[in-house]
Amino acid sequence: MAMRGSGGDGIGLEGKKMIDISIVLGKEAMIYPGDPPYRRELLQSHAASDPCDASELQMGLHCGTHLDFPRHFIAGGKTLADYKVSDFVFDAYVIETAGDGLISPTDLDAAQTQPGDALLFKTENSRCGRATHSRFDDNYVALSLAAAQLCVERRLGLVGIDYASIERSPAGTFPVHHELLSNELLILEGLSLSDVSPGKYQLICLPLALDDGEASPTRAVLVSP
């Protein structure tokens, strides 16, 4: 897949501000209903007079801040193995939406995006603290199908939101995921944007170095221009 954004094979960060927009696992990250819980357990510890601290980690691939790849909902779609590390560096826009309902197509008017850009939605989820509350709340702000279709029309490379899922789908059909992933737009969920101002940034969201996967936890950061 061709690289998106302006990062090239090297990322020049001298003199630029980096903003961590990742949710802290085990503290802020809620678990989407039905997903495996996050668990970190000490196997050895200095407190128990062991020679070192050593931990075991158990979690689902969709825990906390994470990327969804097409295979998540699209049979035969791309997985993590189909991407290069440079595919996770984007020119990005953060836009802030009003209200506590679904994100509509008119909300996208605030960002003059180019094909391949990332678009991140800062919503009421961030303003009220819902984004980093460890208890899952069904009444979160999510992307409407019409807005997702506009993201496809704009030929974006990635769409991100400040909650554990980009859509509410009570019927379990997940049309927004299908719309985005069938058109190979990556989805970045579980963002912490409360301290981020709307505007243009560079987004770096590197997945774990897994051998494969329909998703991956990521440490996502924005770089100010």
N, C-alpha and C positions, 0 to 999 in steps of 0.2 A: 504494500500500500504506500502510495506516495506520501511524503512528509507534509503535514499541514503546518501552517504558522511560519514564523520567521526565525526559528531557533537554529536551523542548520544542524550540522553534526556537533557543533559546540555552542554553548549557551553563555553569552556575555552578560555577567551579572554585576560587574564592577560598579559600585556606587549606586546600585538600585535597591529598592526596598522590597523584601520578600515577606509575604503575608501568608501564614499558615491557615488554610481554610479546612483543615481536617478535624473530624470529631475524635475525641479521646476515647479509645476503646477501654471498656471496663469502668468508665466514669460518666461519659456523656451519651454513648451510643445506645439507642434503643434497639430491640430485636423485633424485626418484622414478624407478625404472627405466623407460626409454623416453621420458622427458621431455627437452626440449632443455636443455642445460647453461646455467648462468649464466656470462656473460662480459662483463667491462668492459674496454675497450681505450682507451688514450689515443691520440687522433688528433693532438693538439698538446700540447706540454708546455714548461714553463719550463726544464726540464733540457735540452731540445733547442734552447734559444734561441728558441722560438716565443713569440709575444706573450701567450699564455694557455695554461691547461690546459683541454682540451676532450675529452670522452670519448664513446664509443659504448657503448650498453648493449644486450645481447641476452639474452633469457631467456624461458622459458615463463610463462604466466599462473598456473601452479600452483607456482611456485618460492617457497621460503621461507614466510613467514607469508602466508596467502592465504585468500580467501573463495571457496567454491563456490556458484554460483547454480543453480537448478533445471535450466537448459538443459544443464548439464554431463552429466547422464545422462538427462534427460527430454526427449524430442522435443516441441518446441513449448512447453517450459517457459520461465519467466521468465529474462531475462538482466539484466545490470547496468543496461541502459537502462530497465528497468521499475521501478527503485527511486529514491526520493529520498534525499538525503544524510542526512536525519533518520532514515531506516530503519536506520541503522547505529549507533545509540545505544541501549543496552539496560540495564535492571536485570539484574545478573548474579550468579550463584553460582559460586564455585570450590569443588569438592569434591575431596578426595584419596582415591584408591583404593589398596587394599593389593594385594600380590602382583604377579606378572609375567605374568598371563594376560589373558583377555578381561574387559572390564567387564560386570558382570551387572546385572539390574534392581535387586537389593538395594543396590547401590552408590549408587543415586539417593536412598535414604532419607535421606541426610545433608543434602539440600537441600529446603527447603519453597518450591518455586517457584510462581510465578503464570503464567497464560497470557501468552505473549509474552516471557517472560524468556529470557536466555541462560544456558546451563549449560556450564561449562568443567571438563574433567577433568584434574587433576594426577595423574600416574601414576608408575610406576617409570621411565618414559622420562625424566622430569625428575630423579628422585633419583639415577639412575646416570649421568647425563650424555648419554644416548642422544639426547635431544631436540635437543641443539646440537652433536652430533658430525657432521661433514661427510660421513661415510661412511654410506650407507644400510645399515640392519640389518633383516633380515626378521623378527627376533624381537621386534617392538615390541608394547607394550600397545595394544589397539584396542577398539572398541565392539562388543559382541555385537548380533546382530539383535534379540534379545529386549529389550535395553536401549534400542535405537533405537526399537522399537515403543512402549515406555513413554514415551520423549521425545515421541513423536507424541501419545499419549494425554494427556499433560500439556499439550499445545498450546504447547510451547516455540517461541520465535522463532528460536533459534540454538543449535547444539551445537558445542563446540570441544574440541580435544585437543592434547596436547603432542607431536605427531609429524606427519610429512609426509602421512600418510593416516589417516583416522578408522577404517579397517577393514583387516583382512587378508582377501584374497579370492583364494586360490590358484587357484580355477577361473575367475577373471576375470569373475564374474557381478555382483559388487559389490552385494549385496542391501541392505547398510546405507545406502549412498549412495542407492539407489532408494527405500528406505523414507522417509528423511528428505526428500530433494529432491522426491519426488512429492507430499509434504504441505507443501511450501514452507517447510521449516525450512532456514535457511541453515547452512552448514558452515564453520567456521573451523579451518583446519589449520596446523600448523607453529608452535605456541605455545612460548614459553619461560617456564615457570612455577616454576622451581626456587626462586626467592626470594619466591614468593607464598604467603601463608597462606590456608588455606581460609576462606571467609566470603562476605559479600555486598559487591558492588562496583557501580560503574557501568562498563560496557564501551563504549569508543569504538573502532570498527574501520572506518575510512574507506577505501574502495577508491580506486584511481587514477581520475582523471577521463577514462576511456576512452569512446569513442562507443558501445561495445557490448562484450559478452564473456560467456562462460560462467563466468568466474572473474576474479579480480583480486588481485594483491599488495596488502597492506594494512599500515599501521602501526597495530598494536593496542596500546591502553593500558587499564589499569584505574585507576579513580579510587576512592580510599578514601572511605567515607561520613563 
